[in-house]
Amino acid sequence: MRISHAITRMPFRTPALPHFRTSALAALLALAAAACATDGGGDPHGPPLRVKVPGGASLTVVSDSLARRGIVESASKFRRYASSKDAGTKLKPGIYEFRAGESWRVIVDRLVRGDVVKARVVVPEGWTTRQIAARIAAELGGNADSIHAQLADTGAARKLGVPGPTLEGYLYPATYVFPLGTPREKAVGEMVRRYQSAWTPAMRAQLPASGMSEREVVTLASIVEREAKDWRERPTIAAVYRNRLQKGMRLQADPTVQYALGQQRARLLYRDIASVAQNPYNTYTHAGLPPGPIASPSQGAIQAALQPAPSDALYFVARPNGTHVFTRTLAEHNAAKRAAQAEARAARQAAPVRR
């Protein structure tokens, strides 16, 4: 009876086997699905590789680009991983840099945050639009001559709301950081906005009392910026030019001749001045201020043009160390020139001889 009873109970235990197999298969499938969504990469190596993500690009397009560049081994696996992180609709456009074998977690995080490659565009004080155009081309791409032609277009000044005649003088000197691939029109617009913000309400309030228009102030400021090596002298240099204007004297500012020449000369000669005698920017041959700015002035130079130092000086001459001697009469000026020339000769004689 015990044996038969045991035999009769055995069939009731056998159905548990198929159930076990089903559970095991489900577990395996779950593990496989989880494996597809696990982080890949994790061993970045080699040089940075750039990938462009266009605006509105799908996760499939981005995954294919990453695989094509060798950053991820499998586009489909990366796509499934990114989808599991709900990143499909959160990708930001731009140009990115990753290395082969980069962690997928890092890739997705940067794509979602928009951590794109950035370009640093430095515009020093006193630079011209030609120099700025070359810098924009070097950092953001494009042809320098074509960019300069756009900056020299009078329509661009009207469009961006500056006094003109071109964008010369209105691209504010500063350090800018732009995402790589930023359209140059957007970069130029940001430089103009920085110029406009450099004019504080207090400076705007001083404009009527200066007796000058905004364009005239910026034009004078650009000359001051080019002349001043020691920034502490900017208000006094501005005073000299304002005094000469009030007396009807020509400015005779060397930087304006350099601008008319279209290139910087280490030493300006009389024949250089004569070669551009007809150019309206030549303040040796034309009275008053030139038609517009000759470079990008800083806020300090603009402030100096608005509020010159209290000085009756009409002349200044550069010393070898970059500072200036300011004088009231032509005789004093000529004496200062001779002293500066003697100082320069002494400095050359004292300099060690290079072999």
C-alpha positions as CSV (number, residue, x, y, z in Angstrom):
1,M,0.0,0.0,0.0
2,R,2.8,2.4,0.7
3,I,4.4,1.7,-2.7
4,S,1.1,2.2,-4.6
5,H,0.3,5.3,-2.7
6,A,3.7,6.7,-3.5
7,I,3.2,5.9,-7.2
8,T,-0.2,7.5,-7.3
9,R,1.3,10.8,-5.9
10,M,4.2,11.1,-8.4
11,P,2.1,12.3,-11.4
12,F,1.0,15.4,-9.3
13,R,4.6,16.6,-9.1
14,T,5.7,16.4,-12.8
15,P,3.8,19.6,-14.0
16,A,6.4,21.7,-12.1
17,L,9.1,21.0,-14.8
18,P,7.5,23.0,-17.7
19,H,6.9,25.9,-15.3
20,F,10.5,25.9,-14.3
21,R,11.6,26.0,-17.9
22,T,9.3,28.9,-18.7
23,S,10.6,30.9,-15.7
24,A,14.2,30.2,-16.7
25,L,13.6,31.4,-20.3
26,A,11.9,34.5,-19.1
27,A,14.9,35.2,-16.8
28,L,17.3,34.7,-19.6
29,L,15.3,37.1,-21.9
30,A,15.3,39.7,-19.2
31,L,19.0,39.4,-18.7
32,A,19.5,39.7,-22.5
33,A,17.4,42.8,-22.6
34,A,19.2,44.3,-19.6
35,A,22.6,43.5,-21.3
36,C,21.5,45.5,-24.4
37,A,20.8,48.5,-22.1
38,T,24.0,48.4,-20.1
39,D,26.7,50.9,-20.5
40,G,29.1,50.2,-23.3
41,G,32.6,51.6,-23.9
42,G,34.5,52.7,-20.9
43,D,37.9,52.5,-22.4
44,P,38.4,55.8,-24.3
45,H,41.5,55.9,-26.4
46,G,43.0,57.7,-29.4
47,P,42.5,61.3,-30.5
48,P,39.3,63.2,-30.1
49,L,36.8,62.5,-32.9
50,R,34.3,65.1,-34.0
51,V,30.6,64.3,-34.6
52,K,28.1,66.8,-35.9
53,V,24.5,66.5,-34.6
54,P,22.2,68.5,-36.8
55,G,19.2,70.2,-35.4
56,G,16.3,67.8,-35.1
57,A,18.5,64.7,-35.8
58,S,16.9,61.4,-34.7
59,L,18.6,59.1,-32.2
60,T,19.1,56.6,-35.1
61,V,21.0,59.2,-37.2
62,V,23.2,60.2,-34.2
63,S,23.9,56.5,-33.3
64,D,24.9,55.8,-36.9
65,S,27.2,58.8,-36.9
66,L,28.9,57.6,-33.7
67,A,29.4,54.1,-35.1
68,R,30.7,55.5,-38.4
69,R,33.3,57.5,-36.6
70,G,34.3,54.5,-34.6
71,I,33.3,56.0,-31.3
72,V,30.8,53.2,-30.5
73,E,31.0,49.6,-31.9
74,S,27.3,49.0,-32.5
75,A,24.8,51.7,-33.5
76,S,21.8,49.5,-32.7
77,K,23.1,48.6,-29.2
78,F,23.9,52.3,-28.4
79,R,20.5,53.3,-29.7
80,R,18.8,50.9,-27.4
81,Y,21.0,52.1,-24.5
82,A,20.2,55.7,-25.2
83,S,16.5,54.9,-25.5
84,S,16.5,53.2,-22.1
85,K,17.8,56.5,-20.7
86,D,15.0,58.4,-22.3
87,A,17.5,60.4,-24.3
88,G,15.9,60.1,-27.8
89,T,14.1,63.4,-27.8
90,K,16.6,65.3,-25.7
91,L,19.7,65.4,-27.9
92,K,21.1,68.9,-28.5
93,P,22.5,70.0,-31.9
94,G,26.1,71.0,-32.3
95,I,29.6,69.6,-32.8
96,Y,30.9,67.2,-30.2
97,E,34.2,65.5,-29.5
98,F,34.5,61.9,-28.2
99,R,37.2,59.3,-28.3
100,A,36.8,55.7,-29.5
101,G,35.6,53.5,-26.7
102,E,34.1,56.4,-24.8
103,S,31.6,55.4,-22.1
104,W,28.1,55.4,-23.4
105,R,26.9,57.0,-20.2
106,V,29.3,59.9,-20.8
107,I,28.3,60.2,-24.5
108,V,24.5,60.3,-23.7
109,D,25.1,62.8,-20.8
110,R,27.0,65.2,-23.0
111,L,24.6,64.9,-25.9
112,V,21.6,65.7,-23.6
113,R,23.4,68.6,-21.8
114,G,24.7,70.0,-25.1
115,D,28.3,69.9,-24.1
116,V,29.6,70.9,-27.5
117,V,33.0,71.9,-28.7
118,K,33.6,75.6,-28.1
119,A,35.8,78.1,-29.9
120,R,37.5,81.0,-28.0
121,V,37.6,84.2,-30.1
122,V,39.8,86.9,-28.6
123,V,39.4,90.4,-29.9
124,P,42.2,92.7,-28.4
125,E,41.7,96.5,-27.9
126,G,42.5,98.5,-31.0
127,W,42.0,95.8,-33.5
128,T,40.5,96.6,-36.9
129,T,37.7,94.7,-38.7
130,R,40.2,93.2,-41.0
131,Q,42.1,91.6,-38.1
132,I,38.8,90.6,-36.4
133,A,37.6,89.0,-39.6
134,A,40.8,86.9,-39.8
135,R,40.3,85.8,-36.2
136,I,36.7,84.8,-36.8
137,A,37.7,82.8,-39.9
138,A,40.5,81.0,-38.0
139,E,38.3,80.1,-35.0
140,L,34.8,79.6,-36.5
141,G,35.6,78.9,-40.1
142,G,35.0,80.8,-43.3
143,N,37.0,83.0,-45.6
144,A,38.6,86.1,-44.0
145,D,38.2,88.4,-47.0
146,S,34.5,87.5,-47.4
147,I,33.9,88.1,-43.6
148,H,35.7,91.4,-43.8
149,A,33.5,92.4,-46.8
150,Q,30.4,91.8,-44.7
151,L,31.8,93.8,-41.8
152,A,32.6,96.7,-44.2
153,D,29.1,96.7,-45.6
154,T,27.2,99.8,-44.5
155,G,24.0,97.8,-44.5
156,A,25.4,95.7,-41.7
157,A,25.8,98.7,-39.5
158,R,22.2,99.9,-40.1
159,K,20.9,96.4,-39.5
160,L,22.6,96.1,-36.1
161,G,21.7,99.6,-35.0
162,V,25.2,101.2,-34.7
163,P,26.2,104.7,-36.1
164,G,28.5,103.3,-38.8
165,P,29.5,104.0,-41.4
166,T,30.5,100.3,-41.2
167,L,31.0,97.9,-38.3
168,E,34.5,99.3,-37.7
169,G,34.7,100.3,-34.1
170,Y,31.6,98.5,-33.0
171,L,32.9,95.0,-32.5
172,Y,33.7,95.2,-28.8
173,P,37.2,94.0,-27.7
174,A,36.7,91.0,-25.4
175,T,37.1,87.3,-25.1
176,Y,34.2,85.4,-26.6
177,V,33.3,81.7,-26.3
178,F,31.1,80.3,-29.1
179,P,29.9,76.8,-29.8
180,L,31.9,75.5,-32.8
181,G,29.9,76.0,-35.9
182,T,28.2,79.2,-34.7
183,P,27.1,81.3,-37.7
184,R,29.5,84.2,-38.1
185,E,26.4,86.6,-38.2
186,K,25.5,85.4,-34.7
187,A,29.1,85.9,-33.5
188,V,29.2,89.4,-35.0
189,G,25.9,90.3,-33.4
190,E,27.2,89.3,-30.0
191,M,30.2,91.5,-30.4
192,V,28.0,94.4,-31.3
193,R,25.7,93.7,-28.3
194,R,28.8,93.8,-26.1
195,Y,29.7,97.2,-27.6
196,Q,26.2,98.5,-26.9
197,S,26.3,97.3,-23.3
198,A,29.7,99.0,-22.8
199,W,27.8,102.3,-23.0
200,T,26.4,102.6,-19.4
201,P,23.5,104.9,-18.7
202,A,25.9,107.3,-17.1
203,M,28.0,107.4,-20.2
204,R,24.9,107.9,-22.4
205,A,24.0,110.8,-20.1
206,Q,27.4,112.4,-20.7
207,L,27.0,112.3,-24.5
208,P,25.0,115.6,-25.0
209,A,27.5,117.6,-22.9
210,S,30.4,116.3,-24.9
211,G,29.2,118.1,-28.0
212,M,29.8,115.1,-30.1
213,S,27.7,112.4,-31.7
214,E,28.1,108.7,-30.7
215,R,30.0,108.0,-33.9
216,E,32.3,111.0,-33.3
217,V,33.0,109.8,-29.7
218,V,33.8,106.2,-30.9
219,T,35.9,107.6,-33.7
220,L,38.0,109.7,-31.3
221,A,38.1,106.8,-28.8
222,S,39.5,104.5,-31.5
223,I,42.3,106.9,-32.3
224,V,43.0,107.2,-28.5
225,E,43.0,103.4,-28.2
226,R,45.6,103.0,-31.0
227,E,47.8,105.8,-29.6
228,A,47.8,104.8,-25.9
229,K,50.3,102.2,-24.8
230,D,49.9,103.2,-21.1
231,W,46.2,103.2,-20.5
232,R,46.5,105.8,-17.8
233,E,47.3,108.3,-20.5
234,R,44.1,107.8,-22.5
235,P,42.2,110.8,-21.0
236,T,45.2,113.1,-21.6
237,I,45.6,111.9,-25.2
238,A,41.9,112.5,-25.7
239,A,42.3,116.0,-24.3
240,V,45.0,116.8,-26.8
241,Y,42.8,115.8,-29.8
242,R,39.8,117.6,-28.4
243,N,41.9,120.7,-27.9
244,R,43.2,120.6,-31.5
245,L,39.6,120.1,-32.8
246,Q,38.4,123.1,-30.8
247,K,41.2,125.3,-32.2
248,G,40.7,124.1,-35.8
249,M,44.0,122.3,-35.9
250,R,44.4,119.1,-37.9
251,L,44.7,116.0,-35.6
252,Q,47.8,114.7,-37.4
253,A,47.2,111.3,-35.8
254,D,49.6,108.6,-37.0
255,P,47.1,105.7,-36.5
256,T,44.7,107.3,-39.0
257,V,47.4,107.2,-41.7
258,Q,48.2,103.6,-40.8
259,Y,44.5,102.9,-41.3
260,A,44.5,104.7,-44.6
261,L,47.5,102.7,-45.7
262,G,45.7,99.5,-44.8
263,Q,48.8,98.1,-43.0
264,Q,50.8,98.7,-39.9
265,R,54.2,100.4,-40.5
266,A,56.9,100.2,-37.8
267,R,57.9,103.7,-38.7
268,L,55.7,106.2,-40.5
269,L,57.5,108.3,-43.1
270,Y,56.5,111.6,-44.8
271,R,56.2,109.7,-48.1
272,D,53.7,107.3,-46.5
273,I,51.6,110.2,-45.5
274,A,51.8,111.7,-48.9
275,S,50.9,108.4,-50.6
276,V,47.4,108.5,-49.0
277,A,46.9,112.2,-49.1
278,Q,43.5,111.9,-50.7
279,N,42.2,109.3,-48.3
280,P,39.6,110.9,-46.0
281,Y,41.0,109.0,-43.0
282,N,44.4,110.8,-43.3
283,T,44.2,113.4,-40.6
284,Y,47.4,115.0,-41.7
285,T,45.7,116.1,-44.9
286,H,42.1,116.4,-43.8
287,A,40.7,118.5,-41.1
288,G,38.5,117.2,-38.3
289,L,37.8,113.6,-37.3
290,P,37.9,110.9,-40.0
291,P,34.6,109.6,-41.4
292,G,34.4,106.8,-38.8
293,P,36.3,104.7,-36.3
294,I,39.6,103.1,-37.2
295,A,39.6,100.3,-34.7
296,S,37.6,98.8,-31.8
297,P,38.0,100.9,-28.7
298,S,37.5,99.7,-25.1
299,Q,35.1,101.2,-22.6
300,G,38.0,103.0,-21.0
301,A,38.9,104.7,-24.3
302,I,35.2,105.7,-25.0
303,Q,35.1,107.1,-21.5
304,A,38.3,109.1,-22.1
305,A,36.8,110.5,-25.3
306,L,33.6,111.5,-23.4
307,Q,35.5,113.0,-20.5
308,P,39.1,114.0,-21.4
309,A,41.6,115.1,-18.7
310,P,41.7,118.8,-17.8
311,S,44.7,119.7,-20.0
312,D,45.7,122.4,-22.4
313,A,48.3,120.3,-24.2
314,L,48.2,120.4,-28.0
315,Y,51.1,117.9,-28.8
316,F,52.5,114.7,-27.5
317,V,55.5,112.6,-28.5
318,A,56.2,109.0,-27.7
319,R,59.1,107.9,-25.6
320,P,61.0,104.6,-26.1
321,N,59.1,103.0,-23.2
322,G,55.7,103.7,-24.8
323,T,54.7,106.6,-22.6
324,H,54.3,110.2,-23.9
325,V,55.5,113.7,-23.2
326,F,52.7,116.2,-23.5
327,T,53.4,119.8,-24.5
328,R,51.5,123.1,-25.2
329,T,53.6,124.7,-27.9
330,L,55.3,123.6,-31.0
331,A,58.7,124.7,-29.6
332,E,58.1,122.5,-26.5
333,H,57.0,119.7,-28.8
334,N,60.1,119.9,-30.9
335,A,62.3,119.9,-27.8
336,A,60.4,116.8,-26.5
337,K,61.0,115.1,-29.9
338,R,64.7,115.7,-29.7
339,A,64.8,114.4,-26.1
340,A,62.9,111.3,-27.1
341,Q,65.2,110.7,-30.0
342,A,68.3,111.0,-27.8
343,E,66.7,108.7,-25.3
344,A,66.1,106.1,-28.1
345,R,69.7,106.4,-29.3
346,A,71.0,105.9,-25.8
347,A,68.7,102.8,-25.3
348,R,70.0,101.3,-28.6
349,Q,73.6,101.9,-27.6
350,A,73.1,100.3,-24.2
351,A,71.4,97.2,-25.6
352,P,73.6,94.1,-25.7
353,V,74.9,93.2,-29.2
354,R,73.4,90.0,-30.6
355,R,75.9,87.6,-32.1
